[in-house]
């Protein structure tokens, strides 16, 4: 990100950068590589809103599967199972707005993970 001093956090599926954060919210830009997906997870302390800005996303929300394209979004209420996958051939980018009372990485309960990190 040219001209930006924010630090990228790399993961096996892509990377993210925290754009803003306060006591009651956090905003991230997340990039998912083609064919990759985040783990199936849920959170006890936060809900999320995902807004797709580039590429194609396949979203799992509990038992539902949805395809999202740029300009579309979805709300992920706290305690709901969710996952996002890049179903396209280019990087997929989404903006994630977290709201709640705690945003630590230890609030991620991983149920399935392609990279062996399930809790």
N, C-alpha and C positions, 0 to 999 in steps of 0.2 A: 504494500500500500504506500505508494510514493507520497511524500509530504506528511505522513502520519507516523507519530511516535508510538502508537499502540503496538503491543507485542503479540505476535501470532503464537497460538498454542496448537502445535501439530499433533494429530492423532493418526492412526492407521488408515482411516477413511477419508481424511482431508485435514482441514484446520479451521480454527475460529479466532476471532478477535473480539474482545469486549469493547464496545463503543461507548457505553455509559453505564453508570451504576450509582445507586443511592440505597438508602436503607429499605425502601419499599419496591425497588425494581432494578432490573439489569437488562441491558440491550446488547445482543451479540450479532455479528455478521458471521455466518457459517458457510464454508465451501465444502461440498462433498464431491469426491472424484467419481467419474463415470463407473457405474456398476457397483459402487460401494454403498453401504448403509450404516447407520448408527445402530447401537444395540437396542433391543426391545427393553423398555424401561418405564419406570414411574417415579414420581416424586411425592413426598408427604407434605412438603412445606411450600411448594410453588406451583402455579399454573403457568402455561406458556401460550404465546400466540406466534404462529409461524407465518411469515409473508414471503412468498416466492418472488425473487427478483430476476432470476436467470435459470434457464434449463427446465427440466421436467422432474417432478417429485412424485414418488409413490409413498403415500402416507398410510400408516396403520394406526388406527385409533380404536382400541379395544378389539372388537371383532370386525370392524369396518375397514375396507381398503379404498382409498381415494387417489385419483390422479390429479395433481395440481400443476398449473402452468403459471408463468409470470403474471402478477397482478392478482392472483388468488391467494387466499389465506385460510387458516384453520385455528380454532381455539382448542387447546389441550388442557382440560381442567385438572387440578391436582388429583393425585391418586389414580388417574386413568393410564392404562397401558398405551405406549406410543412408540413409534419408530418412523424414520424417514429414510428413503432410499433415492439415489440418483438413478432414474430410469432412462436417462438420455445418454448421448454419446459425448457431451461436453460437460465441463464442470457445472454443477447446480449450486446456486447461491440462494440462501434465505436469511431473512432478518428474524431474529427470535427476541421477543419481549417477554421477560419473566416478571411475574408479580407474585408477591407473597411475603413471608416473614423470614425466609432463610434461603440463600442461594449457593451454599457450599457444594463442591463436587461430591461430598459424602452423602448428599441427599439423592443420589442416583442409585436406585435399586435396579440392577441389571438382571433381567430374566433370561435373555438370550444375547449372545455376543459372538460375532464372526471372528473375533481376535482373542478368545479365551479369557475375557475379563468378567464373565457372569458372576454375580455375588452368590 
